[in-house]
Every structure is written in structure tokens, then in C-alpha cells.
Amino acid sequence: MAQASRLVKPETQGLVHLTVLRTQRLSPHWMRVTLGGGEISQFRAMGYDQWFRIFLPLGGDEGLERLPAKANKLFGYLRYLRIPDGVRPVMRNYTVRAYRAATETTDAEIDVDFVLHGSAEDGTAGPASRWAETCEPGESVVIIDEGLAFNPERGVDRVVLVADETGLPAVAGICATLPADASGLAIVEVPSTEDALDFEHPAGIAVRWVVREHGRKPGTLALQALREAALPDAPFHAYLVGEQALPTDGRRHLVGERGVSKDHVSFCGYWREGAASPAPKSQRTAEVHA
């Protein structure tokens, strides 16, 4: 059997212009922004942990109009960086939390859940958090589809899913797409009990929430829970995402100590503690990631 690739690319990766339809505060650290309108018909839902680049118009819509067609590729990204500071949109990576197809009476919609860091009111929020807290219906954004990091060819019958809060939308999306008879374990670390947002999952998937103690590095407790967990019978597909140390150390544990094949582990470092995400100088704050 041929080795399954790590990433699953979408059919197309063009710029898709969308509009904010509504927002909803879900918990102390979660804000849901629902997108639609515009060119939503060009978006092709793939399920699982489908992710995309999103360009936020913190310098106004002019920046969105100046985005190059391939802003997610090397030369396009260099052209993106040439958009003047103060006009250049902020680019971040996010996951489709939910997709609702168009019906006879409604257009298609995409839910995007933003982890909130700091506060827009007191100026401690980073650019993406600030935008999510303050955006209004009718505002424009642009996205570029990037496909899946969870390759279903690596297995969907038995899974082990491990994430900090930044990976919760991906874990929820995967569970919503798995077959009804799938089994396994999902470990999700969150900063507070209120942030443990329930999600639909197959009855055979045991969901374990880990609430992070104040001052602990994100991902540390999720990794500890993985090390102590009784895992499904092999083979299973392991999926590890979040603060960089969690997927890196988690993969090392699974392969080196649990005997899991590297070909059955999907992993991605979403962010790194203490490292700021690139943003225009005019939008930079103390936020470590979006």
C-alpha cells in the first residue's frame, strides 16, 4: 500500500471574497464569526480539519483589493508584503469549524472560531483577536483554501486526536466527518472550564477535556494526558496539533515509546509560545498568535 501524503490539497486555491454575516461570543476565550455571501459558491467543503489563509482588512478594504492571486505562494507572498504598512491585510491560518451548504432558501455559510487573547477594549488583544471581537456584519475578508492536514487515507476507523485550544475547531471538524462507527480518543486542553465547547462526535470516541492550570505552558497537560492514556489497538491514525512542543513531543512519544508508525501520525505546530505571528507594524501587539 502506498504511503498516504501528509497534506491533502484542495481543487482550487484562488482568492475567495466573503462577508461577515454575524458573530457570537461562545465563551471567555472563543468568538465565532460566520462568513458567507460574496464568492462563497467558489468554496468547496472537504470536511475534517480543512484550513485556510484568511486576510483581515485591518487597514480597510483597499488592502483586500490589492492582494495578489497567489498570496499563499512564495512570489505572491512577497508581493503581499509590498502592500504598504497600514493598508496590508493581516494574514492568519484558521480552520473551518462548520460548513453549511446552500439550500433553496439560504446561502452557504462557514463558521470560524477564533481563540481570543487579551482584550480589544483594553488594547491587549492581537490583530486577529481584536478583529474577531469588533468586526461587524457586512465587513469583507478574503480566504485561500489550503485543504487538509488530517489525511483520511491514513485511517478513519480508529483515531487519537490531541490538541490545545487552538486545535479544538480541527478536532471538532474531524469528529463531525468521521464515520459513525469510528472509535478512539480525543484529548483537548483548554484555558478554562467554560472554554470546553461540546462538539458532536461518534459514540466510540471518548472525549477528555483537560483544563490548564494558570501559568502552565499550553499543551503541557494535553501531552501528559497522552502519555498516561490507554490507546486504541493499532493501527490507528494519530493527529496532534497546537503549540509547537505538543505535536513535536507527542509524535516522538507515540513513535518512540508506543511503537506507532510515523506514517500513521499527522501533526502540525500551529504556533510557538513567545513568538509573535507576522503582522504589519501598525497592527503589532503582545499577542503570541492569532
N, C-alpha and C positions, 0 to 999 in steps of 0.2 A: 504494500500500500504506500502510495506516495506521501511524503511529509506535507501536512497542511501548512499553508503560508501563515505568517504571523498576522498580517493585516488583510482585510477584505475591502477592496476599493469600490466606490460607487460607480454607477454607469456614467455619470457626468459630474464635473466639478466646476461648473460655471458660477458666476455671481448670481445669487438669488435675493432679490429685494423683497423685504417683508415689512409688515407694520405691527406695532404693538396693539393688541386687541384689548387686553386687560391685565391687571396684576392682582396678586393675592399674597398676603403675608401668612405663611404657613406655620411659623414657629419663631423663636427668638433669632435663629441663625439661618432661616430659609425664606426666600422670596420667590414666588412663581410668576414668571412672565409668559403670557400666552401670545404667540405670534401667528400671523396669518395674512390674508389679503395679498396685495402686490402680486408677486410671481410664485405664490405657494403651489400652483399647479405644476411647477417645474421640479418640486421636491419629490424624491422617491424614497418612501419609508422602507427601511431594511430591518427594523426591529433590533433586538439585542441591545448593544451599547453604542448604537450609531452616534457618531460625534461630528462636530462641525466647527469651523472657524466662524466666529461672529465679530462683526465690525460695528462698534458702538459710536454714534455720532456726537461725541462729547464736545467737538468743535463745530457742530452744526452739520446740516445735510450736504454742504458743499464738499466735505471730505469724502462722503459716500459716493458722490458723483465722480470723484477723481480716482477711485480705486481701479487699479489695473486688473485685467481679466483673470490673471493667474497670480493673485497676490499671495497665494499659499505656496508658490514655487520660488526658486532662488531669484531669478531675474525679476519676476513680478514683485517679490518681497522687497527687492532693492528699489524698485520704482515706488512701492508703497512708502518706503522710508523717506523718499524725496518729497512727499507731500509735506508742506510746511508745518512745523510745530504749532499747535493751536487750532489747526484745521484737520490734521491727520486723525482719522478714527482710531480708537483703541481696539486692538485685536486680542481676542481671548479664545480659548477652546472650551466648548461645552457639549453636553450630552443631551440627546432628545429624551426628555423624561416620559413624554407620551405623545403619540401622533393620532389624530382623529381624521379619518378620511372624509371627503366631501359627501354630502347626502343631497337629496332633492331640495332640501330647504336650508342647508348650511354649507359653508365652505370649509375646506380642510384647515386644521389648526395644529400647532406644535406647542407643547408646554416645555419650558426651560426653567429648571430650578437653580437658583443662584445661592451659593453659600455667602452669607453676609459676614464681613469682617469689619469691625469698627462701626461707626455711625455716620450717616450723611449729615445729620443735624449738628454734631459737634466737630465735624471735619476730620474724623479719624478713619473714615472708610476710604478704600482704594477706589480707582475709577470704575471698575465693573460693579462693585458693591453699591457705590453711590448711584450709578445709573439705574440699577435694578430697584433701589429704594425710591427713586424720584421720577422714573420715566412715566409718561402719560400715554393713554390710548391715542393712536394716530401718529406716534413717533416712528421714524424709519430706522431699519437696521439692514445689514447685508450679511448673508451667510454663505459659506462654501462647504459643501458636504465632503466629509473625509472617510465615511464608511465605518467599518467595524474593527475593533481590536480583539473582540471575542469571536474567534473563527469557529462557527458551528461544526466545521469538519473535524475539529479536534474532540468533539463529543458533546452531546446534549442530554444524554440519559442520566449520567452521574456527574455532579459538579461540586466544586468547592470554591466559593466566592468570598473574597476577603477585601475590605475597603475601609478607609476612614470616611468622614462625612462627604468629602469631595467626590467619592466614588459611589455614594448612595444612589444617585439617579441611574448610573450604569448598572448597578446590581438589580435595581427595580426593573429596568428595561429588559435585562436578560431574563429575569424570572417571569416577566409577562409574556415572553416569546418562547420559553422552553415548553416542550410537550407536557401535557397534563400529568403523565406518569413519571416525570423526572424526579430524581431523588438526590439528596446531598445536604450540604451545609452552607449557610451564608452567615458570615461574621461581619458586622458593621459597627465601627466605632463612631460615636457622636459626642459633641461637647456638652450636651445636657439631655436629660430625660425627655424634655419637650421636643427635641430635635430628632427623636427616634420615630420617623414618619412611617407608618404602616404601609405596606405595599402588597399587591396580590402576588401569590407565588404558588407553585404546585404543592399539594398536601405533603409530598415526600421531601420537601426542602425544609429543614429546620433552620429557623432564623434566630440568631443570637445577637442581641444588642449589647454593646459594651460602652458604658458611659465614662468618658475620660475625666480623670481627676484633674483639678486645677493645677496648672504648672507642668503637667506631663507633656512630653513631646507627642504630637499627633501620630497615630499609627502604632505607638509602642504597645498599647494594651491589645489592639487587634492582633498584632504579631504574637504576643504572649498567649492569647486565646487560641491561635492557630497551633502553636507548639504544644498546647495541652489538649487539643481536641482529638476525639476519636474520629478518624476519617473514613469515608466510604471505601468499600472494596475497590481495588484497582481493576481496570483502568478508570480514571475519572479525569475530567477537564478542570484544572485549577485556574482561577482568574484572580489576579492580585493587582489592586490599583490604589493610589493615594500618594501621601507624602513619600518621597523617593526611597527612603530607607525601608518602608513597608514592603513594596513589591520586590526590591532587591534582596533583602534579608529573608523574606518569605519564600522566594524562589530557591534561594540557597538551602533553606531548611527542608523544603519539600524534596528537592533533588538529592541533596547530600545526606539527609537523615531519614527521610521517609521512602527513598527509592523511587520517586516519581520521575518518569521520563521527561526530559526537557521539552520534548515535542508535545507534551500534554499540559504545558504551563503557559498561559497568556499573562503578560504582566506589563505595567506601564506606570512610570513615575509621573504623576500629574503635576507635582510641584515640589519645591525643596524649601524646608524651613530656613528662614533668614535670607532667602534670595528673592528679590523683587522681580515681578514679571515686567518685560519691556513695556514702556508707556511713554507718550510724549512728555517732555519736561514739564509742560504746563499742567499735566494731569497726575504727576507722581506724588505719592504719599507714602506712608509707612506700611501699606498693605504688602504681605508677602506673596499673595497670589490672588487671582480673581475669585 
